[in-house]
Amino acid sequence: MGREYTLQEAVSLAIKAEKDSMDFYRRAASVAKNDRAKKVLELLANEEVAHLKAFFDHYKGSEYGDLNSYINSPVDTKNPTYIKLEKAISEDMVEQKALELALIEEKDCISQYTQLAQGVVDPAVHAVFVRVVKETQRHYDLIESEYAHIMGMVHESDQDTFVRE
């Protein structure tokens, strides 16, 4: 059985996760060569900022300072996903590897936020977790679609053309 978190612990975990995701997407977008992938990564970074703000609105602690300072604070370069992204950049596989890592991270976030939401009693905060789970699932679907495009796979919009019974 998983650990039970207080409301503030849950929100704090979410704040850290959203900041890490935002930094990841910003870094990946900054080095992406494919314009379409770059736009997708920038969109995801901006949506992570919106998630961060939603959680920040419910956080009562002071360890992060104000929202803007936290958004602009240095990247956690010890974050395992960020380290993997930097390795992918050095191997010149940015778009492919960034999207693969993003799929794993988004899936993990869906699982983590679903679990955290189950333990949150405050209806407003519960609603934030539920909304972010839905938005994160949308992120996952968008990333999956972009990954298929980058890899030259059949895109879902082309399936009628390529798939015959």
RAPEWO-V130704 format. One record per helix or strand of 3 or more residues. SS is the DSSP state (~ for helix, > for strand). FROM is the first residue (numbers start at 1). TO is the last residue. Records with the same first field share a line. If there is no record, write none. Layout:
SS->FROM-TO  FROM-TO
This chain:
~->7-31  35-56  67-71  80-90  94-118  123-150  156-162
